[in-house]
Amino acid sequence: MKQKGAKKRKFSAPDIIWATPLYEFLRQCNTTRLKKTILDCGAGSSADRHPPLFLFYQYGYKTYGIEIEKMALAHAHRFCKKNDIPLNIIRGDMRRIPFKNELFSFVYSYNAIMFMTKADITVAMSEIHRVLKPHGLCYVNFLSVDDPDRRPFRRTEFTLLLRSKRFSHYKDNEADIYFRNFEILRKEKRLIEKLYDGRKITRVYIDYIAKKKLKKF
Ligand SMILES: C[S@@+](CC[C@H](N)C(=O)[O-])C[C@H]1O[C@@H](n2cnc3c(N)ncnc32)[C@H](O)[C@@H]1O
């Protein structure tokens, strides 16, 4: 059920989120008694998509996002302005999250972390741990080694910023190491066949929902 007080508005774009795994994350966040503060790492959007934070906003969360790429940030800001929704998305890099320790009850990164090198993903995962409150929940998805996309990235502003040449892929249990200071609540491997620009493509993801442990080991 939506939070009391969540504003009813008319949206110019379809009021539907396409990032389906975030619904399960939202469901799990809603079962806790933690304050509804959430951070999205890689929170930008494109011309035809809502920033995913919009889903959490609709459910009464105080939302924050960081996004490294100017264009994706501009699209997100346009959405916020057009619909008068303060999602609080700023320019930022999840390798150095610009927020203090243990600020957020919930942190997620959806379809974003795989753009970085594994060395940088290690740094970003420790940043996510740092800004999460004890017992807070995080959601992160990785690309599986079963995902066939090994193409080199085009040289764009953000791939240059990330010093990254192609997606990082993970074996089934390889990313578990990032969650040693978390309790893994749910892990899911998803194979998706979909049409993209008229072509059939396959994507294979490994998703984690995890709870931050009280102490670091
Ligand atoms: C495929 S888009 C997904 C955007 C959004 N999460 C969504 O699902 O619509 C990946 C985004 O992650 C951002 N990103 C990648 N690495 C980042 C980093 N280190 N810090 C912040 N944003 C990053 C990219 O700029 C890009 O906008």
The ligand as a Tripos MOL2 file, in Angstrom:
@<TRIPOS>MOLECULE
LIG
   27    29     1     0     0
SMALL
NO_CHARGES

@<TRIPOS>ATOM
      1 C1         22.2590    1.8500  -17.9880 C.3       1 LIG1
      2 S1         22.2010    3.3250  -17.0760 S.3       1 LIG1
      3 C2         20.9670    2.9280  -15.8740 C.3       1 LIG1
      4 C3         20.4260    4.1590  -15.2280 C.3       1 LIG1
      5 C4         19.3530    3.8890  -14.1830 C.3       1 LIG1
      6 N1         19.8920    3.1590  -13.0540 N.3       1 LIG1
      7 C5         18.2040    3.1590  -14.8090 C.2       1 LIG1
      8 O1         18.0380    1.9750  -14.5350 O.co2     1 LIG1
      9 O2         17.4720    3.7750  -15.5770 O.co2     1 LIG1
     10 C6         23.6670    3.2560  -16.0650 C.3       1 LIG1
     11 C7         23.9550    4.5780  -15.4040 C.3       1 LIG1
     12 O3         24.9370    4.3950  -14.3860 O.3       1 LIG1
     13 C8         25.7480    5.5440  -14.3800 C.3       1 LIG1
     14 N2         27.0260    5.2360  -13.7180 N.ar      1 LIG1
     15 C9         27.9380    4.3100  -14.0950 C.ar      1 LIG1
     16 N3         28.9950    4.3360  -13.2610 N.ar      1 LIG1
     17 C10        28.7470    5.2990  -12.3480 C.ar      1 LIG1
     18 C11        29.4630    5.7950  -11.2290 C.ar      1 LIG1
     19 N4         30.6740    5.3500  -10.9120 N.pl3     1 LIG1
     20 N5         28.8830    6.7440  -10.4570 N.ar      1 LIG1
     21 C12        27.6630    7.2310  -10.7850 C.ar      1 LIG1
     22 N6         26.9460    6.8280  -11.8560 N.ar      1 LIG1
     23 C13        27.4770    5.8660  -12.6260 C.ar      1 LIG1
     24 C14        25.8910    5.8610  -15.8530 C.3       1 LIG1
     25 O4         26.3130    7.1790  -16.0680 O.3       1 LIG1
     26 C15        24.5000    5.5930  -16.3810 C.3       1 LIG1
     27 O5         23.6970    6.7350  -16.3660 O.3       1 LIG1
@<TRIPOS>BOND
     1     1     2 1
     2     2     3 1
     3     2    10 1
     4     3     4 1
     5     4     5 1
     6     5     6 1
     7     5     7 1
     8     7     8 2
     9     7     9 1
    10    10    11 1
    11    11    12 1
    12    11    26 1
    13    12    13 1
    14    13    14 1
    15    13    24 1
    16    14    15 ar
    17    14    23 ar
    18    15    16 ar
    19    16    17 ar
    20    17    18 ar
    21    17    23 ar
    22    18    19 1
    23    18    20 ar
    24    20    21 ar
    25    21    22 ar
    26    22    23 ar
    27    24    25 1
    28    24    26 1
    29    26    27 1
@<TRIPOS>SUBSTRUCTURE
     1 LIG1         1 GROUP 0 **** ****
